[in-house]
């Protein structure tokens, strides 16, 4: 029974997004909530029917048949088909059209999901709402799971999603790829949302290990979707995919069980996913086939060097050089902080300390962790003070536990 529930959950997450995308493409984004309801009803019927009769030979095909029936029944019953949908399509195409049933062919599913990705990532929608909408509509996560990912509650997430869907309607956002001249500009926003989605999983503060990994997998899947269309399969797209592959390869080594995250230096390289590293190298090679160097290119190369376990001077000098370039392309306090750590590993703690003291990131617990590391063994009193400040600033118990271990190591 437990295995069947797990299978149903996986099937829901996989097929929910496809069916919502296809139905929304056919009837318009103004009916996206109706599409969600229809697909949810389809899965409810599947659960009830399959419990009594067992799984059909082809569960996915069964879902598509029921979803088609429910879709046409709903729109005809409510006269939406004749009064709203057909006139809208006629006005766009300037001809009489017959509405067909939803087309769940693999080609149409792929096209619909790609168009939905650009619709959800429209700049008219707030970035935070885009992530929530992407998790729901493009990744099939439930409201409870989204709330946990954001360390929030269902009411807040429902309000956020409602506002995002309102934007889809009021801004008259269509499910279509932007004009060719706009794709490059809009692609930046799409890649940014995928990047944030991956980061939400990889650097997540939630204790749900399966959810954290699922977030990363879904972000990677969305990135790969972009490679199926020539206009969106750009060098920076491949660079982002390479970056996600390299980071995801170390996922299982970063955390095992419920204990604190395992620091990079302490990870067992035997647990790194070699296949994902090879995939990362493949996409990194593809990303080099152009003259643009984006922040994704630089971050992917940094992540590549972190997939080499040997702690050599060459490794850290290369990482330091890449961080120097990244600061020029996309400055942020976290990049400056990471660059200072690379400086410490490449040139020693004295030079790094001079730079670290200049940063003055007084509300960043990672900053005080770095200062604690730099002063360790040289001035343990200062090291302890900095780590204690990091402990005070840390937001989760897991982080506090890791910092306390560092304080205890000072003796």
Steps between C-alpha positions, in 0.01 A plus 500: 500500500782738591674426170179576307461834679861590417439404135184713486683797650780466244245462217311807621813715511605378157166517316323786683729759340462352153120487508461849649733641233314332212151600626614857571654527154173386340259717699720789615686595818190673634369147564816369669324441833229302322773293335652431844159396636434268206837329538456468878154343443658263248751380759229470765302275269817302424563446870143382564485278190846345532446415867204281398616369163877519522736689270404500128756370248593858404423741789618810310277427199208438740557843658511673161171341388320603820653850491377547141147395597491722808642799312246496218214424741593792724533759224185387320294475821589854600454632144854634522587323177241677285480836676863573587759261359386476136446876458843568650672255264298628202606858579865398509491287187223688318333180395250247625657227708383179655642434845672165512549289806829550691795362305727301734756402237860521620576779251207715613579435868859616443389813313233580760739467794759722331235765431371471857855551630524833318150600612570428867834685483345814353665809654152638584482242782708558815808277520393325822156430354662365184689241706181394681309479172784304340497251788124454468436516126831383354620258769174363644573576866210519744424810708634331816830421328536853363427643845768279652752596232445868578480439878156658475135395546225388263301823530796716397585272206137489381484881506829524311382254234163677471672834435730339243206344313317833511803653329479235229143615436526877544819525295340279233807275498481243221639149488740555215870547447601866477586645157847395389651843569371484862601144583854591608373763746220282637733200521707680763196516726414134441857391579502718813182335633642151432821605677302624802290183501813283504655714775180468706558125501879484523535758776162425654441540872218245509564166672315309226786331315281354225338838431838674480627250246175512300529879468846461345385223267205707377719806440738284298207355303372849414848601387521194274159591353658817363759297308225339289438828314775654291423862597524426874785249484759773542854484650378656826220240518759223474719677756214506752431130440870422550497699825196308628651164399825569687322615816242219487781242466603576861149503641513161674846572644387831652242351731439148624220451750390779732838639605646837402607552136839344435757762404672470163839412652345213697291349220564149377580542129392139452142618553520756219292408196756440224234481228367846590855637498549361149170659393619828648825483302297430183278808549800711605662412167179599315486828692842600363368508141434873493663832585289582809631445853208516743501459877373145439814422299726620783298330775493175300880504467535566874266208569706283260819566699311401816436162338876436523560388857879554507577821692770638270632856461410488129140420587457793738690743278258416218200538731635834626548625143143400412362678808695813400323492163163422658526805726531716187208330323258459790612650832328380815609475866485118483732495196741735679489271804566187297779677317663579836490133595664408167765767571567332836541158336721636221715762677464439872303642794691830546408636156144366535457662843582845361230458234250340738517785749415744219176320412321582827199275434375555854167316458634199311577194712711348220726805525568436869551128432773598251660738751492221757680271256760764412581579865498133608842397628628856474271670754249255643339764721402704192406184316260405782345850510434494127350150514278600790375793293437261210302276738281797604430595138431148367131447425460124530585247766695295247731794428538579869597140568775513235636827641497363855712209382755749368500683834551171684793416269683808627531329843 
